[in-house]
Amino acid sequence: MGTADRIVRIEGFALSCAMPREAGNATRTFTERRSLLVRLTTAGGLSGWGETWAFADASAAFIRSVLAPTVLGADITAPRALQAAMLRRVVPDRRGQAHMALSAIDIAAWDAFGRACGQSIAGLLGGRLRDSVSTYASGPLMPAGADRYDGFEEAVTGFAKAGFKAVKLRVGVGPARDEAAIRTARTILGPDTDLMIDLNEGSTVHDTLELAARVSDIGLRWIEEPVPHDDLPAYREIAARLPVPLSGGESFCGAGAFREAIATRALAIVQPDIALAGGITETMRIAGLCDAFGLPMIPHVWGAGVNFLAGLQIASLTTTPQGARPLPLFEYDTSHNPLRAAVLDPTPGADGTIPVPDGPGLGLAIDPEALAPYVTDHWSIEQ
């Protein structure tokens, strides 16, 4: 390790923005978006950015109190070694907050490593398989209040006009009301648009099967997280009785958490969130598990712009199982999100794809000044 490659500073940027109205999904609503960005800086002045979003304050505290001694002084050109060292430090917490916090560090380390080498993260991992990725519109959010589908038709019409060739709807009010929304969306989008639904853990085995039967003629590409994500017996029961693929995994932390779900075919489509599951290093382990069992992996994408960029890098690398029908590869959150737009806000092309940035690291430079209006706290630890 050269002296210039040594990490000498860790910075945290807590981000927040108000939502236009309280909204969310079938199980929870929120009035603001929050995330934590982390910047690592080397003795030579090189920087890399990472992100985690689920419990931003807790992750910041975990990085400062637990991970910082391992990170400071580490070699930025060896992100796998850094991740291994962090995992050794957090043995008592193999599937929770530790992975969320180290996700931000790991993404930042890969970003800086790429900038040191002049290569994108995809390039460092062997080269991307595609220059652009097919997207799906994820939305709309469900507003709080008596009518959880208020504004639904207008939003879905906007997805079609924006060029999306695939749409994932949030549902979970109840089989009858959900069926009406799904049929409305199919009418608006037409027969050629891929259509998926996300229950956000808000249903039961019985109601999931009832809803699937009600819309069996719609041709859903997948049903996402119908029941609590860690109830694998329920997923296996649904999977055995349902012709529609089940997807999930956004709340799993660490490759070990995915092992049983993949090995027992509880999930047909695996959706790790890079900013929660353990960063770039751990997500590639999960991708290897998926390859071994012939399952597609599609990153879950939420949070601010750094996780969006990391998702694009990984989506450019994922393989399609032999004989499988093509799936949309990238989740495009369509809700109000200036935390992402401050970094990039691409529009799908006529074919429903967006290009993968090919610059060093995450592919694009992060401008702290563009994020400044949303920074509610900034801290720094130096060696």
C-alpha positions in Angstrom: 0.0 0.0 0.0 1.3 3.4 -1.0 1.0 6.2 1.6 -1.2 8.2 -0.8 -3.7 5.3 -0.9 -4.3 5.3 2.8 -7.8 6.4 4.0 -7.3 9.4 6.3 -10.8 10.9 6.6 -14.4 9.6 6.9 -17.2 12.1 6.4 -20.9 11.7 6.9 -23.6 13.8 5.2 -27.1 13.3 6.6 -29.6 14.2 3.8 -33.3 15.0 4.2 -36.1 16.5 2.1 -39.8 17.0 2.7 -42.3 15.1 0.7 -45.1 17.0 -1.1 -47.7 15.0 0.9 -47.5 12.1 3.3 -47.3 8.9 1.3 -45.7 5.4 1.3 -46.9 1.9 0.7 -49.4 -0.5 2.1 -47.7 -0.8 5.5 -46.2 2.6 6.2 -46.1 6.2 5.2 -43.6 9.0 5.6 -43.4 12.8 5.3 -39.7 13.1 4.5 -37.0 11.2 2.7 -33.7 10.6 4.5 -30.3 9.1 3.7 -26.7 9.0 4.7 -23.9 9.7 2.3 -20.3 8.8 3.3 -17.2 10.2 1.7 -13.8 8.5 2.2 -10.7 10.6 1.4 -7.1 9.3 1.0 -3.8 10.9 2.0 -3.3 11.6 -1.7 -6.6 13.6 -1.8 -8.7 11.0 -3.7 -12.3 10.6 -2.6 -15.1 8.1 -3.0 -18.8 8.2 -2.1 -21.1 5.6 -0.5 -24.7 5.5 0.8 -27.0 3.8 3.2 -30.6 4.9 3.8 -32.8 2.7 6.0 -31.6 3.9 9.4 -29.3 6.9 8.6 -28.7 8.2 12.1 -28.0 4.7 13.5 -25.6 3.9 10.6 -23.7 7.2 11.2 -23.3 6.3 14.9 -22.2 2.8 14.0 -19.6 4.0 11.5 -18.2 6.6 14.0 -18.1 4.3 17.0 -17.4 0.8 15.6 -16.1 0.9 12.0 -13.9 4.0 11.9 -10.9 2.4 13.6 -10.9 -0.3 10.9 -11.5 2.1 8.0 -9.0 4.8 8.8 -5.5 3.8 7.6 -6.9 1.1 5.2 -5.8 0.8 1.6 -8.4 2.3 -0.8 -7.2 0.1 -3.6 -8.2 -3.1 -1.7 -12.0 -2.8 -1.0 -12.4 -6.5 -0.5 -9.8 -6.6 2.2 -11.4 -3.6 3.9 -14.8 -5.3 3.8 -13.4 -8.5 5.3 -11.8 -6.5 8.1 -15.1 -4.7 8.8 -17.0 -8.0 8.9 -14.5 -9.4 11.4 -15.2 -6.5 13.6 -19.0 -6.9 13.6 -19.4 -10.7 14.1 -22.2 -10.4 16.7 -24.4 -8.6 14.1 -24.3 -10.6 10.9 -27.6 -9.6 9.4 -28.6 -6.1 10.5 -27.4 -2.6 11.2 -23.7 -3.5 10.7 -24.3 -4.4 7.1 -26.2 -1.2 6.5 -23.4 0.9 7.9 -20.6 -1.0 6.1 -22.6 -0.8 2.8 -21.8 2.9 2.7 -18.1 2.4 3.4 -17.8 -0.4 0.9 -19.5 1.5 -1.9 -17.3 4.5 -1.2 -14.2 2.3 -1.2 -15.1 0.9 -4.6 -15.9 4.4 -6.0 -12.5 5.7 -4.8 -10.7 2.5 -6.1 -12.3 3.1 -9.5 -11.2 6.7 -9.5 -7.7 5.7 -8.6 -7.5 3.2 -11.5 -9.5 5.4 -14.0 -12.1 2.6 -14.4 -15.8 2.3 -13.5 -16.8 -0.2 -10.8 -18.2 -2.5 -13.6 -14.8 -2.3 -15.3 -13.0 -3.3 -12.1 -15.4 -6.3 -11.8 -14.6 -7.6 -15.3 -16.5 -5.3 -17.6 -20.1 -4.6 -18.1 -22.4 -6.9 -20.1 -24.5 -4.0 -21.4 -24.1 -0.2 -21.9 -27.7 0.6 -21.0 -30.2 -1.1 -18.7 -34.0 -1.6 -19.2 -35.9 0.2 -16.5 -39.2 -0.2 -14.7 -41.1 2.6 -13.2 -41.6 1.9 -9.5 -44.7 3.7 -8.1 -46.7 5.6 -7.5 -46.5 6.0 -3.7 -49.8 5.4 -1.9 -51.0 8.7 -0.2 -52.0 8.6 3.4 -55.8 9.0 4.0 -59.0 7.3 3.1 -58.2 6.8 -0.6 -54.9 5.1 -0.9 -55.2 5.2 -4.7 -55.8 8.9 -5.0 -54.0 10.2 -8.2 -53.2 6.6 -9.3 -54.5 6.9 -12.9 -52.7 10.2 -13.5 -49.5 8.7 -12.3 -49.7 5.5 -14.4 -50.5 7.6 -17.4 -47.4 9.6 -16.7 -45.3 6.4 -16.7 -46.5 5.5 -20.1 -45.8 9.0 -21.5 -42.3 9.0 -20.0 -41.4 6.0 -22.1 -41.3 3.2 -19.4 -41.8 -0.3 -20.9 -42.3 -1.8 -17.5 -44.2 -0.7 -14.4 -44.3 -1.9 -10.8 -47.3 -0.9 -8.8 -47.6 -0.5 -5.1 -50.8 -2.4 -3.9 -52.0 -3.9 -0.7 -55.3 -2.2 0.3 -57.2 -5.5 -0.2 -57.9 -8.0 -3.1 -60.9 -6.2 -4.6 -59.5 -2.7 -4.5 -56.1 -3.9 -5.6 -57.6 -5.8 -8.5 -59.4 -2.7 -9.7 -56.1 -0.7 -9.7 -54.2 -3.4 -11.5 -56.9 -3.6 -14.2 -56.9 0.2 -14.6 -53.1 0.2 -15.0 -53.2 -2.6 -17.6 -55.9 -0.6 -19.6 -53.7 2.5 -19.5 -50.4 0.8 -20.3 -51.7 -1.7 -22.9 -50.9 -5.4 -23.3 -47.2 -5.0 -24.2 -45.9 -3.3 -21.0 -44.5 -5.5 -18.3 -46.6 -5.1 -15.2 -45.6 -6.1 -11.7 -47.0 -5.5 -8.2 -45.4 -4.9 -4.8 -47.3 -5.6 -1.6 -44.5 -4.3 0.6 -45.0 -7.1 3.2 -48.6 -6.0 3.7 -50.6 -9.1 2.8 -51.2 -12.7 3.9 -50.8 -16.0 2.2 -54.5 -16.3 1.6 -55.0 -12.7 0.3 -52.0 -12.9 -1.9 -53.3 -16.1 -3.6 -56.8 -14.5 -3.9 -55.4 -11.4 -5.5 -53.3 -13.5 -7.9 -56.4 -15.5 -8.9 -58.4 -12.3 -9.5 -55.8 -10.9 -11.9 -54.6 -14.2 -13.5 -55.5 -12.9 -16.9 -53.3 -9.8 -16.5 -50.0 -11.5 -17.1 -48.0 -10.2 -14.1 -44.2 -10.6 -14.4 -43.8 -10.9 -10.6 -45.4 -10.3 -7.2 -43.0 -8.6 -4.8 -42.8 -9.1 -1.0 -46.4 -10.1 -0.3 -45.7 -11.1 3.3 -43.0 -10.2 5.9 -39.6 -10.7 4.2 -38.2 -13.2 6.7 -41.3 -15.5 6.7 -39.7 -18.0 4.3 -42.2 -20.8 5.0 -44.9 -18.4 3.8 -42.9 -17.6 0.7 -42.4 -21.2 0.0 -46.1 -21.9 0.4 -47.0 -19.1 -2.0 -44.4 -20.1 -4.5 -45.7 -23.7 -4.6 -49.2 -22.5 -5.3 -48.6 -19.6 -7.6 -47.7 -19.4 -11.3 -46.4 -15.9 -10.9 -42.8 -15.5 -9.8 -42.2 -14.1 -6.3 -39.5 -11.5 -5.8 -37.9 -10.0 -2.7 -34.8 -9.5 -0.7 -34.5 -5.7 -0.3 -34.5 -6.0 3.5 -32.0 -8.9 3.7 -28.6 -7.8 5.0 -25.5 -9.9 4.1 -25.2 -12.8 1.7 -26.0 -15.3 4.4 -29.5 -13.9 4.7 -30.2 -14.7 1.1 -28.8 -18.3 1.3 -31.9 -20.2 2.4 -34.3 -18.1 0.3 -32.3 -18.9 -2.8 -31.5 -22.5 -2.0 -35.1 -23.4 -1.2 -36.6 -21.4 -4.2 -38.6 -19.2 -1.9 -37.8 -16.4 -4.3 -37.7 -16.6 -8.1 -36.3 -13.1 -8.5 -33.7 -11.7 -6.0 -33.6 -8.0 -5.2 -30.8 -7.0 -2.8 -30.4 -3.3 -2.0 -26.7 -2.5 -2.4 -26.9 0.2 0.3 -28.3 -2.2 2.9 -27.1 -5.7 1.9 -23.3 -5.0 2.4 -22.3 -2.8 -0.5 -20.7 -3.8 -3.9 -18.6 -6.6 -2.4 -21.5 -8.4 -0.7 -23.9 -7.8 -3.6 -21.5 -9.6 -6.0 -21.5 -12.6 -3.6 -25.3 -12.6 -3.8 -25.1 -12.4 -7.5 -22.9 -15.5 -7.5 -25.5 -17.3 -5.4 -28.1 -16.4 -7.9 -26.0 -17.6 -10.8 -25.4 -20.9 -9.1 -29.2 -21.5 -8.7 -30.2 -20.0 -12.1 -32.1 -17.1 -10.6 -32.2 -13.5 -11.9 -30.9 -10.7 -9.6 -32.4 -7.2 -10.0 -31.1 -4.6 -7.5 -33.6 -2.8 -5.3 -33.0 0.9 -5.6 -34.1 3.5 -3.1 -32.4 6.4 -1.3 -30.3 9.2 -2.9 -28.2 9.4 -6.0 -25.2 7.3 -4.9 -27.3 4.1 -4.5 -28.9 4.9 -7.9 -25.4 5.0 -9.5 -24.3 1.9 -7.6 -27.4 0.1 -8.9 -26.6 1.0 -12.5 -23.1 -0.4 -12.2 -24.4 -3.7 -10.8 -27.3 -3.9 -13.2 -24.8 -3.6 -16.1 -23.1 -6.8 -14.8 -26.0 -9.1 -14.0 -26.5 -12.2 -16.0 -29.8 -13.6 -17.4 -30.5 -17.2 -16.6 -30.3 -19.4 -19.7 -33.7 -19.7 -21.3 -35.3 -17.1 -19.1 -37.6 -14.4 -20.5 -36.0 -10.9 -20.4 -36.8 -8.9 -17.3 -36.5 -5.2 -16.6 -33.2 -4.9 -14.9 -33.3 -1.6 -13.0 -35.8 -0.1 -10.5 -36.5 3.6 -11.2 -38.3 5.2 -8.2 -40.7 7.7 -9.7 -41.6 9.5 -6.5 -40.4 13.0 -5.5 -36.7 12.6 -4.8 -34.4 15.7 -5.0 -31.8 13.7 -3.1 -31.3 11.7 -6.3 -32.0 14.4 -8.8 -29.2 16.4 -7.3 -26.8 13.7 -8.6 -28.6 12.6 -11.8 -32.2 12.4 -13.1 -32.2 10.5 -16.4 -35.2 10.0 -18.6 -35.7 6.6 -20.2 -35.2 6.5 -24.0 -37.8 5.4 -26.5 -36.8 1.8 -25.8 -37.3 2.2 -22.1 -33.6 2.1 -21.2 -31.2 4.5 -19.5 -27.4 4.5 -20.2 -24.9 3.4 -17.6 -22.4 6.1 -16.9 -18.9 5.0 -17.8 -16.7 7.4 -15.9 -14.4 6.2 -13.1 -15.9 4.6 -10.0 -19.6 5.1 -9.8 -19.5 6.6 -13.3 -20.2 10.2 -12.4 -18.6 12.8 -10.1 -20.7 13.7 -7.0 -21.0 17.5 -6.5 -21.3 18.3 -2.8 -22.6 21.8 -3.6 -25.7 20.3 -5.4 -26.4 18.3 -2.3 -25.8 21.2 0.1 -29.5 22.3 0.4 -30.4 18.9 1.7 -27.6 18.3 4.2 -28.9 18.4 7.8 -25.7 17.2 9.5 -22.1 16.9 8.5 -19.4 15.1 10.5 -15.8 14.1 9.9 -13.3 11.8 11.5 -9.6 12.0 10.7 -6.7 9.7 11.4 
